[in-house]
Amino acid sequence: SNPHSKPDIEMFRFDKLQNDVQMDILNDPTWTFAAFLRNPAERLLSFYLDKVNGRDDIFKEHFANLYQFDHTITFEEFVNEIAKNRTLGVPRGKRREHLWG
């Protein structure tokens, strides 16, 4: 199941709440807040396995066309491409000169 395409996803998004409801939540001492961070190396591997070299041919073809990858690109080649172009994976209209510093 894909969590990004759930029909009720909007009702769980904080940024979709009315401003007064957001402020009530932020100022309520009974709420507990948490941040979940993922290891960047694990995220990169996950992206490669799922989107670049995964089972879904639509994603594979999309990234192959978008970044001129061969469909059989290895993880090492993928990492080398990212090292050469630090904005890889950022939509073309939103790229910055340096993504990671």
Secondary structure, DSSP 8 states (H G I E B T S, - for coil): --GGG-TTGGGG-GGGS-HHHHHHHHH-TT---------HHHHHHHHIIIIISSS-HHHHHHHHHHTT--TT--HHHHHHHHHH-TTTTS-GGG--S-S--
